[in-house]
Amino acid sequence: MKWTDRRRRMRAILEGKSCIYPASVFDPLSARMAEEIGFEAGMYAGSVASLTVLGAPDLILLTLTEFAEQALRINRACNLPVLADADHGYGNALNVMRTVEELETAGISALTIEDTLLPRPFSEKKVMPIPIEEGVGKMKAAVAARSDMDLVILARTGAITMTGLDDTLARIRAYEKTGVDGIFLSGIRTRDEIRAVHATTKLPILFGALVPEIDDKEFLAAHGVRFALQGHAPVMAAVEAVHATMSALRHGTQPKDLKGIASDERMKALSGDATYRDAIQRFLS
């Protein structure tokens, strides 16, 4: 498939003046729903992938192959630009190169590589960032590995919650020089931190989950933020809905009396029923 158009739309978002809230997507149907509803982009997170592919918590248990396979399923099903959280690139700088190659092939429009020491080493009490020099090597490797120049490469750091604001700003300055297309930050909590980040880099800024103090699209947009996540409520809502439906059936509710069930029309639309029926008429009749 051709991925160029969606990657260029992702770049247009980052090069624009507005801040968008992407849809958290986790499978083909959720991606199609996000596109149908009108989201400009989707976010495919490592934590959500671990949950939906393995039924496991976000402890770097998912492999690159498993992550990339699900990414391809998502991208085949929609025309939505999707940003993938590629964690630490599944290893060192060479692994990062392989990660970029696989996710580029899978149709991802943008991906983040973070500078956290993952998985957590033996005896470490909390996750810590890798040295800046190693982080620079990873970002350079990511940029070098892409073959499609429209693919967006983002340097990600959560150092602000581990080593503080000054170290975070130093990392941003170092990563900006590697040729990455933007900076993805997790752990930002105050407007002063946003102002400091904006004063440090000219690159587009992307944020992880927003706390109430900074959940202001106009303020974010004015300070270079182009992409801000709102958590991963869709997958949690799906879990709750499935659990409630199964529980109701188990305890005697008749299928006809269930609440919150998608209509046949919605299911046909999401599954592309009309397209397949057209193909049946053209090729099997």
N, C-alpha and C positions, 0 to 999 in steps of 0.2 A: 504494500500500500504506500501511497504518497503522504508524507507527514508535513510537507513544507508549509502549506497554508496555515495549519494550526500553530506551527512554531512561529510563524511571522505574526500571527495574532497575539501570541504570548509576548513577543518582543514589543508589539505596539502598546500593550498594557504597561509594560515596564518603562517604556519611553514616553508615556503619556503624563498627564497632570493629575489624574484621579487615583484614588485608592479603592480597590475592589475587595469584596469578601468572597472568596471562592467557595464552591461546594466541596464538602468532604465526600469523596467517592471511594467505593471499595470493591465494586464488581460491575459487570456490564450493565445490569439494570439500573443501578444507582447512577451511573454515568449518563445513561440515556435520560433518566428523569431529570438530572441536573440540566442537561442540554435543553430538554423540552420546557422546563420552567423558565429558562432564560439566563442562567448563570454564564458569566463570561469565561470562566475557567474552572477547573477542578483541581483538587489536592488529593493525592494518593499517598497516605502516610505509612511509614514503617510499622507504627504501632497498630494501625487498623489492619494492615496486611497480615501481621503476625496473628491477630485475632481471627480474621476471616479465613486464612489459609491453614493455620495450624491449631486454632483454638487455644493459643498461648499468649501470655503477657509479653510486653515489650522489653525483652531481655536479650535481643540480638540472637534469637534462636532461628529465625528465618534465614534461608540461604539466598544468595543472589539469583540463582536459577528460579526458585519459587517466586521471588519478588518480581522478576522480569516476566515470567510466564503470566502472572496475574495482570501485570501492566499491559501486556499485549492483548489480553482478553478485553480489558477495559477500552483500550484505544481502537480496537477493531469494531467495537459496538457503538461508537459515537464519533462526532467530529469536534469534540470539546478539547481545547488545549489543556493538558494535564501536567501539573507540577508533581514530581515524585521526590519524596524524602528518601534519599539513598543512604541515610545514616552515615557511617564513617567510610563508606565505599567498600565495605566488607574486607578490610585489611589495610595493607600499606599502600604506597603510591602506585605500585604495579597492579594491585587489586583494584584500585580506583580506576585505572585505565580500562580494565576489563568491565567494570561496572558501567562506565560511560558507554562503552561499545554495546553492551547488552541492552541498556535502556534506550539508547538511540535507535537500535534496531527494533525495539518493542514499541516505538512510536511516541515515547514521552517527549513533551515539548520543552520541559525545563526540569532540572534536577539539582538537588542540594548535596554537597559533600561537607560533612561537619568535622570539626577538629577535636572531637572528644575521644578519650582513650577508651575504646570499646573492643570487645566486651570487657566488663569490669575485671581487672586483674585480681589474682589471689591476694587476700588480706587487705585490699583497699576498702576503706569504709564508705567512700563516696566516689562517684565518677568525677574525673578531672580532665582538663584539656591536655592535649599533647603539646610539646614545645612548639612555639611559633614557627621555628625553622622547618619542623616536620610538616606542620600545617601548610606552609608555603609550598613545600614539595608536592603535597597532595593536590593542591589547587592547580599548580603548574601541570601536573600529570593529567588532571581532568581536562584542562583546556587543550592540551596536546592530543588527547585521545579522540576527540570528536572529529568526525569526517564531514558532518553537516554543520556548516557555520551558523545555521539558523537555530540550532539547538542551544538553549540557554543553560549556562553553567553558573551556579550560585555557591558562593562560599558561605558556610553556615557555622555560627559559633553560639554557644550558650555560656561563654566564659563569665558573663556578668554575674551569674549566680554562684560561680565557683571561685574566681580570682578577682572579680571586681571590674569597675568601669574603666579604669586606666588601662588594664590589660586588654579589655575588649576593644578599646579604641586603637591600641597598638596593633592588635590582630587585624582590624579592619584596614588600617593603613598598609600593612604588609600584604594582605590578600588582594587589595585593590591593584597592586602592582603586578599581579600574576596574570592578568588578562581575563579574570572572571567578569561576568555580566551584571552581577548584583551581590548584595549582602543579605543573608537571611539570619535573623537574630531571634533567639528564644530567651525568655526570662526578663525582657524589658518590662518595667512596671510603672515608670514615672515619665511625666512630660519633660522634665529636665534631662533625663537619660536620652530621650528622643532628640532633644535639641543638640545634645553633645554629639550624638551619632551623626546627625544631619550636617553639623559643622565639620565633621571629620572626613566625609566622603561625598563625592559627586555621583556615586553609583546609586541605582535604584535600591531601595530598602524593602525587605519583606519581613513580616513579623509572625511569630507563633501566636498562640492564644492570647487574646487581649484581656487585660483586667479593666474594670469599669473606668478608672481614672483616665485611661488613654483610648477608650473606645469612642473615638470621635473622628469620623471620616474626613471632615474638613481640616482638622488639625493635623491628622496623619498625612493627608495629601500635601499640605503646605510644607511639610518637613520631609519630603522625599519618599514617603512610604507609599508603595504602589500595590501592595498585596498584604492582607492581614487575615489570619485564620480566625475562625470562630469555634475552634474545637472540633470534635467529631461526633456531634449529636446524632446524625443520621444513622450510623451503625448501632448506636445505643438504643435509638428508637426502634430500629428493626428487631433488635434482640428482645426488647420488651414486648413488642407486638407478637412475635412468634411465640414467646413464652406464654403470654396471656391466651393466645389461641389454642395452643396445645393443652394448656391447663384446663381451659373451658371444655374442650372435647373429652379430655380424660375424666372430667367430673360430670359428664352427662349432658352437656349442651349439644343440641342437634346442630349439624352443619348449617341448616337454613336459618338458625337463630343467632349465629355468630355476628359480632359487630366488627366494623372496620375492615371488611374484606374487599379487596380490589374488584372492581367490576370486570365482566368479560371484555368490555370495550377497552378498558385501560390495559388489561393483560395483552390483548391483541395488538394494541398500539406499541407497547413496550417490547414485545417479541418480534415486531416487524412482520406481523401476520400477512398484511396486504402484499408486501414485497414477495414473500414466499409463495403466496397464492398466484400472483402474477407469473412467477417463474414456473410454477406447476402448469399453468395454462400454455405457456410458451414452449416449454421443453418436454413435458410429459404427456401432453394431449395428442 
